[in-house]
């Protein structure tokens, strides 16, 4: 038997003395929920995927929502789409009316506007797109700008140049000839004279007036969004759900889906898709899978049967002790471990259900599944002890799934940590951008609106097209009567950045080390009290720890999780020590 020993455990405060505190805020008012709702107004691509996952594909069960409310995010996504479609319709209508009023002159602006709207699509959404995409986007952007600018300059010169003169002008040096003085021979008027065969004065002025109205619509749209961030999406007013316009008078479809989402997203029963069992929990991080043989301890006086439930009952009190603050920390200590959440969950495959409403979310059904799943080693139905810590205002969520199984004289321990990284930076900067817009001077606001006018036609057409496609799929896709399906994606994961800061990485390691140590200590204690040797188990735990994640792997001040994530930052002078 190995001589390795578990490090001595300090005397702990009894779990009963742990302060009982509810989470700082409920999920539907958390900061993560607020930022995701703001992101639905900022990023049309994110908004469309939220609507597609939660509203269009109503046969899909929602992924678990850790620290946020997916139903409220969906409500704001639908509201943002309605507003976008209204503004897109108004801008498209102005372009159509303007083409008629300008005698077709405004139609010349349509082509460069479409190219400007295509430039972001050509570039793609990747942070590091391929070179050919960058080149194509650059050419489309600057070609559209150059064409639009040339047309605009010619239109302005025609409008303010007074249009073509109907009478020949007399030059004392050159005699009669030309129109409009020296326009035929040089100067700024030569440009306007080049349009005289096809452009009239009234056409130029009609075009400028319509472009000004389009700029006004763009400005009002941005103003509406900035007011929403300062109003119902502000940190002060967001907790008031009753006053949220997105939650008021929902349509029958949204009301029905919102009720289903709120029933499913925080339930201890997890209905999953076989290919994505942990959808919603984030990226896998430092998974443990450990198996040891149950060898009787010759020094033990008696040996008792070791069940999965008995092991879990040894683990849970030790995890609860993590909530107890240090003796001299005082009552006001701010440590997220004080709000550590521990519960039991059962994973069930969604295959076999005929309707989404048939999922067994009642308390009685869950208790039956839990009682049977805790002692079985089945492949599809699995029981886990779930430990969750929500840090950084629920932006950094660490969830640890613990599963114990004894079979054939073996004990198997599975520890599957998952990490939800913070919300995207552009979502977090929404308040800052809206504040800057609201407090900008009039010249700055006008300049911002004018800059967005050239690409407004292409953007509006694309927005209307996406809305029509989504509406057509909603009417003809048959999703309402489709067989139930597991979640395809999590709107929280979709709105997360793959990169976190070094402070956040330190917190992740701290949470995981505490949970893993307490789980290992609980299993060791269960083995010892049941009369089994603990040396092999302790040695394997030590071996796993030696190959564990070190903060020294993080370069600069960022970290990344997931198999395809990359962390970049300022080059560090040297590697740090292992945590």
FIKOL-44590 format. One line per field, with one value per residue (C-alpha): chain; x, y, z; residue in one letter. Coordinates in Angstrom, 2 decimals. Layout:
<sites>
chain	(A|...)
px	(X|...)
py	(Y|...)
pz	(Z|...)
resn	(A|...)
</sites>
This chain:
<sites>
chain	(A|A|A|A|A|A|A|A|A|A|A|A|A|A|A|A|A|A|A|A|A|A|A|A|A|A|A|A|A|A|A|A|A|A|A|A|A|A|A|A|A|A|A|A|A|A|A|A|A|A|A|A|A|A|A|A|A|A|A|A|A|A|A|A|A|A|A|A|A|A|A|A|A|A|A|A|A|A|A|A|A|A|A|A|A|A|A|A|A|A|A|A|A|A|A|A|A|A|A|A|A|A|A|A|A|A|A|A|A|A|A|A|A|A|A|A|A|A|A|A|A|A|A|A|A|A|A|A|A|A|A|A|A|A|A|A|A|A|A|A|A|A|A|A|A|A|A|A|A|A|A|A|A|A|A|A|A|A|A|A|A|A|A|A|A|A|A|A|A|A|A|A|A|A|A|A|A|A|A|A|A|A|A|A|A|A|A|A|A|A|A|A|A|A|A|A|A|A|A|A|A|A|A|A|A|A|A|A|A|A|A|A|A|A|A|A|A|A|A|A|A|A|A|A|A|A|A|A|A|A|A|A|A|A|A|A|A|A|A|A|A|A|A|A|A|A|A|A|A|A|A|A|A|A|A|A|A|A|A|A|A|A|A|A|A|A|A|A|A|A|A|A|A|A|A|A|A|A|A|A|A|A|A|A|A|A|A|A|A|A|A|A|A|A|A|A|A|A|A|A|A|A|A|A|A|A|A|A|A|A|A|A|A|A|A|A|A|A|A|A|A|A|A|A|A|A|A|A|A|A|A|A|A|A|A|A|A|A|A|A|A|A|A|A|A|A|A|A|A|A|A|A|A|A|A|A|A|A|A|A|A|A|A|A|A|A|A|A|A|A|A|A|A|A|A|A|A|A|A|A|A|A|A|A|A|A|A|A|A|A|A|A|A|A|A|A|A|A|A|A|A|A|A|A|A|A|A|A|A|A|A|A|A|A|A|A|A|A|A|A|A|A|A|A|A|A|A|A|A|A|A|A|A|A|A|A|A|A|A|A|A|A|A|A|A|A|A|A|A|A|A|A|A|A|A|A|A|A|A|A|A|A|A|A|A|A|A|A|A|A|A|A|A|A|A|A|A|A|A|A|A|A|A|A|A|A|A|A|A|A|A|A|A|A|A|A|A|A|A|A|A|A|A|A|A|A|A|A|A|A|A|A|A|A|A|A|A|A|A|A|A|A|A|A|A|A|A|A|A|A|A|A|A|A|A|A|A|A|A|A|A|A|A|A|A|A|A|A|A|A|A|A|A|A|A|A|A|A|A|A|A|A|A|A|A|A|A|A|A|A|A|A|A|A|A|A|A|A|A)
px	(0.00|1.31|2.62|1.22|-1.07|-3.68|-2.46|-3.82|-7.10|-7.42|-10.13|-13.23|-16.18|-19.26|-21.36|-24.34|-22.56|-22.13|-24.01|-27.11|-27.27|-29.32|-27.55|-26.73|-29.40|-31.88|-30.89|-33.43|-31.90|-28.24|-25.60|-25.02|-28.69|-28.59|-25.50|-26.92|-30.12|-28.04|-26.14|-29.41|-29.60|-25.93|-25.30|-27.94|-26.14|-26.28|-29.91|-30.93|-29.29|-31.06|-34.39|-33.64|-32.70|-35.36|-38.24|-38.12|-37.05|-39.68|-39.26|-35.82|-35.54|-33.55|-30.02|-29.44|-29.11|-26.45|-26.73|-29.04|-32.58|-32.82|-36.51|-35.75|-32.93|-35.37|-37.93|-35.39|-34.13|-37.65|-38.16|-34.85|-35.78|-39.15|-37.46|-34.81|-37.40|-39.40|-36.35|-35.22|-38.67|-38.60|-35.13|-36.01|-39.18|-37.18|-34.83|-37.74|-39.58|-36.33|-35.62|-39.00|-38.75|-35.20|-36.08|-33.85|-30.75|-30.86|-30.82|-27.18|-26.36|-27.92|-25.12|-22.26|-24.52|-24.97|-21.21|-20.65|-23.17|-21.47|-18.03|-18.65|-20.08|-17.05|-14.73|-16.60|-17.04|-13.71|-11.25|-8.48|-10.10|-8.12|-6.14|-8.39|-11.41|-9.60|-8.65|-12.16|-13.71|-11.18|-11.84|-15.63|-15.55|-13.33|-14.82|-18.28|-17.02|-15.27|-18.28|-20.70|-18.42|-18.02|-21.79|-22.41|-19.88|-21.33|-24.84|-23.84|-22.05|-25.05|-27.46|-25.46|-24.16|-27.63|-28.02|-27.41|-28.01|-30.48|-28.89|-25.39|-23.09|-20.90|-17.17|-15.52|-12.34|-13.82|-17.16|-20.38|-20.13|-20.71|-23.26|-22.82|-19.81|-16.50|-18.00|-17.00|-13.36|-12.38|-13.09|-15.42|-18.43|-16.98|-17.89|-21.49|-21.70|-20.73|-24.06|-26.20|-27.19|-28.84|-29.31|-31.62|-31.47|-34.64|-33.21|-30.08|-32.03|-34.51|-31.61|-29.98|-33.25|-33.90|-30.34|-30.81|-34.01|-32.20|-29.49|-32.21|-33.65|-30.20|-29.72|-33.13|-32.45|-29.19|-30.91|-33.60|-31.01|-29.03|-32.21|-33.00|-29.58|-30.08|-33.62|-34.94|-31.49|-29.67|-28.28|-30.73|-33.94|-33.19|-34.15|-37.70|-39.06|-42.62|-41.51|-39.53|-41.20|-39.96|-41.84|-45.11|-47.99|-46.06|-47.65|-49.17|-46.15|-43.63|-45.78|-45.97|-42.27|-41.24|-43.14|-41.47|-38.01|-38.39|-39.58|-36.67|-33.64|-33.08|-34.57|-32.41|-33.50|-31.36|-32.79|-29.83|-28.82|-26.49|-23.81|-23.96|-24.64|-23.15|-24.52|-24.92|-22.23|-19.38|-16.10|-14.67|-11.77|-9.39|-11.57|-10.75|-11.58|-10.23|-10.75|-9.37|-9.83|-11.71|-9.19|-10.16|-8.04|-6.66|-6.39|-10.05|-12.26|-15.20|-16.09|-19.37|-21.00|-20.00|-22.82|-22.74|-25.09|-22.84|-19.87|-21.89|-23.10|-19.45|-18.62|-21.49|-20.79|-17.18|-18.28|-20.73|-17.88|-16.36|-19.09|-17.74|-15.58|-12.33|-12.68|-11.48|-12.89|-15.95|-19.58|-19.02|-16.48|-17.07|-16.14|-18.19|-17.67|-20.13|-22.84|-21.61|-24.57|-24.78|-27.54|-28.12|-29.08|-30.06|-29.25|-31.83|-31.68|-34.44|-34.86|-38.13|-40.33|-43.25|-43.85|-41.77|-44.39|-43.85|-40.46|-40.71|-40.03|-42.35|-40.79|-42.16|-40.72|-37.33|-37.18|-37.91|-35.17|-32.70|-33.38|-32.76|-29.91|-27.70|-26.82|-26.62|-23.85|-26.11|-24.84|-27.65|-29.24|-26.61|-26.69|-24.33|-23.64|-23.51|-21.44|-21.67|-19.88|-20.98|-18.27|-17.79|-21.51|-22.40|-20.09|-17.60|-19.46|-17.63|-19.72|-18.30|-20.13|-19.21|-20.21|-19.33|-19.95|-19.01|-19.14|-17.32|-15.05|-14.03|-14.75|-14.99|-14.84|-15.66|-15.11|-16.12|-15.54|-16.92|-16.27|-18.47|-16.19|-17.23|-19.69|-18.33|-16.42|-18.61|-21.68|-19.97|-18.99|-22.58|-23.17|-19.98|-20.76|-24.34|-23.16|-20.62|-23.30|-25.80|-23.24|-21.68|-22.21|-24.58|-21.82|-20.49|-23.94|-24.58|-21.22|-21.87|-25.26|-23.85|-21.10|-23.72|-25.88|-23.86|-24.38|-27.92|-29.71|-27.73|-28.08|-31.82|-32.37|-30.31|-32.27|-35.61|-34.38|-33.35|-36.69|-38.58|-36.52|-37.11|-40.82|-41.06|-39.30|-41.62|-44.70|-43.58|-40.97|-43.40|-41.40|-44.48|-45.25|-41.67|-40.31|-38.57|-34.87|-32.10|-30.48|-28.26|-26.51|-26.60|-27.27|-24.95|-22.09|-22.86|-22.47|-19.22|-15.67|-13.18|-10.61|-10.57|-8.20|-5.50|-7.55|-10.41|-8.10|-6.85|-10.44|-11.20|-8.23|-9.11|-12.70|-11.69|-8.90|-11.20|-13.95|-11.59|-9.78|-13.03|-14.37|-11.17|-11.21|-14.84|-14.12|-11.05|-13.06|-15.83|-13.30|-11.62|-14.85|-16.14|-12.99|-11.12|-7.56|-7.03|-3.40|-4.03|-6.75|-4.58|-1.66|-3.80|-5.14|-1.59|-0.65|-3.58|-2.70|0.86|-0.45|-3.03|-3.43|-0.92|-1.40|2.05|0.57|-1.22|0.78|0.43|-2.79|-5.38|-6.56|-8.64|-10.65|-11.89|-10.17|-10.10|-9.65|-6.57|-5.35|-3.33|-1.89|1.23|4.33|5.26|8.90|8.88|6.58|4.76|4.82|2.23|-0.79)
py	(0.00|3.43|5.64|8.81|10.73|13.38|16.70|17.23|19.07|22.09|22.08|23.40|25.32|23.07|23.44|24.39|27.63|28.61|31.82|31.19|33.87|33.85|34.67|38.39|38.88|36.56|35.39|37.55|40.73|39.74|41.79|38.97|39.07|42.85|42.72|39.93|41.95|44.95|42.71|41.88|45.53|45.80|42.69|41.61|38.30|37.44|38.55|36.39|33.30|33.90|34.15|31.11|28.95|30.03|31.30|29.67|26.18|25.88|22.10|22.51|22.40|25.34|24.83|25.31|29.01|29.65|33.09|34.60|34.41|33.25|34.19|37.84|37.85|36.44|39.13|41.87|40.14|40.14|43.76|44.77|42.97|44.74|48.10|47.24|46.15|49.35|51.54|49.41|49.79|53.57|53.90|51.62|53.63|56.87|55.38|54.26|57.56|59.45|57.57|58.67|62.27|62.66|61.34|58.31|60.19|58.59|55.16|55.81|55.84|52.43|50.37|51.78|51.50|47.79|47.32|49.11|46.83|43.77|44.69|43.36|40.14|39.69|40.17|37.68|37.58|35.97|38.05|36.99|36.47|35.09|37.52|37.14|38.18|41.24|42.24|41.73|43.69|46.50|46.79|46.68|49.27|51.81|51.28|51.97|55.01|56.47|55.99|57.42|60.38|61.20|61.12|63.23|65.88|66.14|66.38|69.14|71.11|70.80|71.88|74.87|75.78|76.82|74.20|74.74|78.21|78.41|81.47|81.69|83.93|86.60|86.71|90.00|88.09|84.94|86.16|84.14|80.53|77.99|78.01|79.44|81.74|79.95|76.55|75.19|76.11|75.35|76.04|74.27|74.64|72.35|69.37|70.46|71.21|67.62|66.53|69.00|66.52|64.19|66.04|68.95|71.30|69.90|66.38|67.36|69.13|66.26|63.84|65.97|66.37|62.61|61.85|64.33|62.54|59.20|60.67|61.83|58.30|56.86|59.43|58.71|54.97|55.42|57.82|55.24|52.62|55.00|55.93|52.26|51.73|54.77|53.66|50.10|48.54|50.70|49.05|51.07|50.21|46.75|44.92|46.29|43.58|44.91|48.17|46.51|47.30|44.02|42.07|43.98|42.57|39.70|37.89|34.45|32.67|34.56|34.09|30.34|29.95|32.22|30.03|26.88|28.47|29.56|26.07|24.32|26.59|26.24|22.77|20.04|17.72|18.36|17.15|16.99|16.21|13.25|15.27|18.21|16.90|19.88|22.59|25.79|25.07|26.50|24.90|21.80|22.66|20.21|17.07|14.29|10.64|8.36|4.65|2.71|-0.82|-1.27|-3.14|-4.05|-2.44|-5.19|-2.78|-1.81|-3.40|-3.79|-3.19|-1.68|-1.66|1.43|2.94|5.91|7.80|7.17|8.69|11.73|12.26|12.47|14.95|17.37|18.60|19.30|21.37|23.29|24.24|26.29|28.84|29.54|32.69|32.99|33.44|37.04|38.05|39.71|39.61|41.89|39.70|39.53|36.08|34.34|31.02|32.22|31.84|28.49|26.49|22.72|20.57|17.27|16.99|14.16|14.13|12.54|12.21|14.01|11.16|9.34|12.31|13.06|16.59|19.13|19.33|15.65|16.30|15.13|18.42|17.78|17.33|13.80|12.69|14.18|12.43|9.12|9.62|10.76|7.80|5.35|7.16|7.79|4.09|3.12|3.41|3.80|5.46|7.86|8.69|10.10|11.56|14.34|16.38|19.90|22.64|26.19|29.44|32.62|35.27|38.70|39.54|36.15|36.81|34.13|30.92|27.80|24.63|21.32|18.08|15.25|11.66|8.61|5.01|1.74|-1.42|-4.76|-3.89|-0.58|3.01|5.47|9.21|11.73|15.43|17.52|21.26|23.72|27.44|30.16|33.01|36.68|38.38|39.83|43.08|44.96|44.05|45.28|48.53|49.26|51.59|53.49|53.85|55.00|57.52|58.92|59.25|60.97|63.49|64.22|67.68|68.20|68.36|64.99|63.41|64.82|63.60|60.10|59.95|61.21|58.59|55.84|57.11|55.62|52.04|52.55|51.14|47.91|47.44|48.09|45.67|43.01|43.49|43.27|40.20|38.43|39.28|37.89|34.68|34.18|34.86|32.43|29.72|30.37|29.93|26.97|25.13|23.08|23.61|23.69|20.03|18.79|16.11|17.50|18.12|18.96|22.41|23.18|26.12|28.33|32.03|32.60|30.73|32.52|35.88|34.97|35.86|32.98|35.06|36.12|38.14|36.81|37.79|35.69|32.76|32.98|32.84|29.85|27.95|28.94|27.74|24.50|23.67|24.17|22.01|19.28|19.06|18.77|16.12|14.09|14.41|13.26|10.20|9.34|9.63|7.42|4.77|4.82|4.70|1.80|-0.21|0.19|1.20|4.82|4.79|4.05|6.69|9.33|8.55|8.89|12.20|13.43|12.28|14.14|17.29|17.14|17.26|19.92|23.35|25.98|29.73|29.79|28.55|31.84|34.35|38.04|38.77|36.62|33.04|30.92|27.74|25.25|23.12|25.85|28.95|31.13|33.57|36.56|39.40|41.33|39.10|38.16|38.46|34.96|32.08|32.18|29.46|26.76|27.47)
pz	(0.00|-0.92|1.82|0.24|2.54|2.03|3.43|6.94|6.99|9.20|11.81|10.13|11.34|11.36|8.23|10.35|11.27|7.64|6.90|4.86|2.20|-1.00|-4.24|-4.55|-7.23|-8.93|-12.42|-14.26|-12.81|-12.94|-14.71|-17.17|-18.16|-18.61|-20.82|-22.97|-23.42|-24.49|-26.90|-28.65|-29.74|-30.63|-32.72|-35.24|-35.81|-32.11|-31.92|-34.88|-33.38|-30.06|-31.87|-34.00|-31.01|-28.51|-30.65|-34.07|-32.97|-30.29|-30.25|-28.63|-24.89|-23.58|-22.30|-18.55|-17.77|-15.13|-13.62|-16.23|-17.62|-21.24|-21.43|-20.73|-23.28|-25.85|-25.03|-25.68|-28.82|-30.27|-29.26|-30.83|-34.05|-34.21|-33.81|-36.37|-38.92|-38.39|-38.95|-41.88|-43.45|-42.94|-44.46|-47.39|-47.96|-48.07|-50.64|-52.82|-52.55|-53.10|-56.31|-57.63|-56.44|-57.75|-61.16|-60.67|-59.51|-56.04|-57.70|-58.65|-54.92|-54.35|-55.86|-53.71|-50.65|-51.29|-51.60|-48.30|-46.62|-48.12|-46.75|-43.18|-44.63|-46.87|-43.89|-41.72|-37.95|-37.12|-35.11|-37.51|-40.93|-43.87|-46.00|-49.02|-46.94|-45.67|-49.21|-50.57|-47.69|-48.13|-51.86|-51.42|-48.64|-50.38|-53.81|-52.36|-50.47|-53.48|-55.73|-53.16|-52.44|-56.14|-56.71|-53.63|-54.63|-58.12|-56.70|-54.29|-57.01|-59.29|-56.57|-55.33|-58.77|-59.79|-62.49|-66.17|-67.55|-70.44|-72.03|-73.46|-71.42|-72.90|-72.19|-73.18|-74.00|-75.56|-76.84|-76.55|-75.63|-72.89|-70.15|-66.73|-67.36|-67.25|-66.57|-69.94|-69.58|-65.99|-62.34|-59.95|-62.21|-64.86|-62.74|-62.44|-66.11|-66.84|-65.28|-67.21|-69.91|-67.34|-64.02|-63.35|-60.41|-58.85|-59.04|-57.14|-54.41|-54.07|-53.64|-50.94|-49.03|-49.04|-47.93|-45.07|-44.03|-44.12|-41.90|-39.51|-39.34|-38.62|-35.86|-34.32|-34.37|-32.49|-30.10|-29.36|-28.48|-26.28|-24.42|-23.86|-22.29|-20.11|-19.25|-18.98|-19.55|-17.03|-13.87|-11.78|-13.64|-15.01|-11.76|-12.16|-14.44|-14.27|-15.87|-18.65|-22.02|-23.48|-20.81|-21.18|-23.26|-24.86|-27.79|-27.23|-28.73|-26.60|-23.48|-24.07|-24.85|-21.99|-19.56|-20.93|-20.82|-17.22|-16.27|-17.96|-17.63|-13.87|-13.33|-11.71|-14.53|-17.64|-20.94|-23.28|-26.85|-27.12|-28.94|-26.49|-22.95|-21.09|-23.39|-21.38|-18.80|-20.86|-21.84|-20.20|-17.91|-16.20|-16.15|-13.67|-14.33|-11.62|-10.94|-7.96|-6.71|-3.46|-1.30|2.26|4.96|7.18|10.11|9.95|12.59|10.24|6.62|5.52|2.08|0.11|-1.95|-4.26|-1.96|1.03|-0.78|-1.86|1.68|2.77|0.02|0.44|4.01|3.09|0.12|2.28|4.60|1.78|2.46|5.93|5.96|7.83|11.57|11.54|8.16|9.65|8.50|5.51|3.73|-0.04|-1.22|-3.88|-2.14|0.50|-2.17|-3.45|-4.74|-4.31|-5.73|-7.46|-11.10|-13.42|-17.13|-19.40|-23.20|-25.04|-27.52|-27.11|-26.20|-28.48|-27.22|-25.38|-22.65|-21.83|-20.25|-16.60|-14.82|-11.88|-8.44|-8.12|-11.46|-10.65|-7.26|-8.93|-11.51|-8.87|-6.60|-9.44|-11.19|-8.16|-7.77|-11.43|-13.95|-16.95|-20.11|-20.95|-17.61|-15.30|-11.83|-10.78|-7.70|-9.15|-7.54|-8.93|-8.17|-9.94|-9.79|-11.31|-11.17|-12.72|-15.67|-14.62|-13.77|-12.61|-12.51|-11.28|-11.95|-9.57|-10.21|-8.08|-9.07|-7.42|-9.51|-9.49|-6.60|-8.24|-7.37|-10.26|-9.61|-12.34|-11.81|-14.85|-14.30|-16.85|-17.09|-18.56|-19.53|-19.26|-21.57|-24.81|-24.50|-26.99|-24.93|-21.78|-23.50|-24.56|-21.61|-22.33|-26.04|-25.36|-22.77|-25.20|-27.89|-25.58|-24.34|-27.70|-29.22|-32.12|-34.70|-33.60|-33.71|-37.17|-38.44|-37.06|-38.78|-42.10|-42.02|-41.73|-44.59|-47.49|-46.34|-45.04|-48.10|-48.15|-44.39|-44.48|-47.34|-45.56|-42.34|-44.13|-46.02|-42.80|-41.25|-44.25|-44.24|-40.52|-40.92|-43.82|-41.84|-38.92|-41.12|-43.20|-41.12|-39.05|-35.86|-33.64|-34.34|-34.65|-32.35|-29.25|-29.50|-27.10|-27.04|-30.02|-28.38|-25.31|-25.75|-22.79|-24.44|-27.70|-25.96|-24.18|-24.99|-25.20|-23.32|-19.69|-17.55|-15.26|-12.20|-13.51|-14.20|-10.62|-9.38|-11.61|-10.22|-6.65|-6.98|-8.68|-6.25|-3.30|-4.77|-5.99|-2.66|-0.73|-3.10|-2.83|0.97|1.11|-1.04|1.03|4.23|2.82|1.84|5.25|7.25|5.15|5.83|2.53|1.80|0.75|-0.39|-4.07|-4.23|-2.58|-4.90|-8.00|-6.77|-6.27|-9.78|-11.28|-9.38|-10.64|-14.18|-13.40|-15.02|-13.91|-14.09|-15.59|-18.84|-19.27|-21.27|-20.52|-18.70|-20.43|-20.32|-22.64|-22.19|-24.73|-27.31|-29.96|-27.79|-27.93|-25.31|-26.40|-24.43|-23.66|-23.57|-20.06|-19.01|-17.54|-16.72|-13.44|-10.83|-10.80|-8.71)
resn	(X|X|X|X|X|X|X|X|X|X|X|X|X|X|X|X|X|X|X|X|X|X|X|X|X|X|X|X|X|X|X|X|X|X|X|X|X|X|X|X|X|X|X|X|X|X|X|X|X|X|X|X|X|X|X|X|X|X|X|X|X|X|X|X|X|X|X|X|X|X|X|X|X|X|X|X|X|X|X|X|X|X|X|X|X|X|X|X|X|X|X|X|X|X|X|X|X|X|X|X|X|X|X|X|X|X|X|X|X|X|X|X|X|X|X|X|X|X|X|X|X|X|X|X|X|X|X|X|X|X|X|X|X|X|X|X|X|X|X|X|X|X|X|X|X|X|X|X|X|X|X|X|X|X|X|X|X|X|X|X|X|X|X|X|X|X|X|X|X|X|X|X|X|X|X|X|X|X|X|X|X|X|X|X|X|X|X|X|X|X|X|X|X|X|X|X|X|X|X|X|X|X|X|X|X|X|X|X|X|X|X|X|X|X|X|X|X|X|X|X|X|X|X|X|X|X|X|X|X|X|X|X|X|X|X|X|X|X|X|X|X|X|X|X|X|X|X|X|X|X|X|X|X|X|X|X|X|X|X|X|X|X|X|X|X|X|X|X|X|X|X|X|X|X|X|X|X|X|X|X|X|X|X|X|X|X|X|X|X|X|X|X|X|X|X|X|X|X|X|X|X|X|X|X|X|X|X|X|X|X|X|X|X|X|X|X|X|X|X|X|X|X|X|X|X|X|X|X|X|X|X|X|X|X|X|X|X|X|X|X|X|X|X|X|X|X|X|X|X|X|X|X|X|X|X|X|X|X|X|X|X|X|X|X|X|X|X|X|X|X|X|X|X|X|X|X|X|X|X|X|X|X|X|X|X|X|X|X|X|X|X|X|X|X|X|X|X|X|X|X|X|X|X|X|X|X|X|X|X|X|X|X|X|X|X|X|X|X|X|X|X|X|X|X|X|X|X|X|X|X|X|X|X|X|X|X|X|X|X|X|X|X|X|X|X|X|X|X|X|X|X|X|X|X|X|X|X|X|X|X|X|X|X|X|X|X|X|X|X|X|X|X|X|X|X|X|X|X|X|X|X|X|X|X|X|X|X|X|X|X|X|X|X|X|X|X|X|X|X|X|X|X|X|X|X|X|X|X|X|X|X|X|X|X|X|X|X|X|X|X|X|X|X|X|X|X|X|X|X|X|X|X|X|X|X|X|X|X|X|X|X|X|X|X|X|X|X|X|X|X|X|X|X|X|X|X|X|X|X|X|X|X|X|X|X|X|X|X|X|X|X|X|X|X|X|X|X|X|X)
</sites>
